[in-house]
Amino acid sequence: EGALTDPDGAALVPAEVVAALAHRHTARKHQMLGEGEVVQQAADVMKDRYVLLFQLGPDTAMAWTRGEMGPLQYWLTPEDLATRRFENTLLTVEAY
């Protein structure tokens, strides 16, 4: 899988191998900024007062899952972001 990030290495990986591994990469929902994934209600509640800094979703390629695989979402107020007070970051965790 690591070879797929290198153009020269990716050319050596047969298409059927890439297809067989594709499912390991489609469930990722990592992102920076923007709108968070709404699982239950946290992203809807937080979006009016906070900025989504980072979202980590389940990642089977890294064998990383939590419970029922809801995302970890890190939030900060616009004021704290402007003054770089990252110690005030909030974390929300929800499950499907």
ABEGO torsion letter per residue (X at the ends): XAAAABAAAAAABBAAAAAAAAAAAAABBBBBEEBBBBABAAAAAAAAABBBABBBBBBAAAGBBBEAGBBBBBBBBAAAAAAGBAAABBBBBBBX
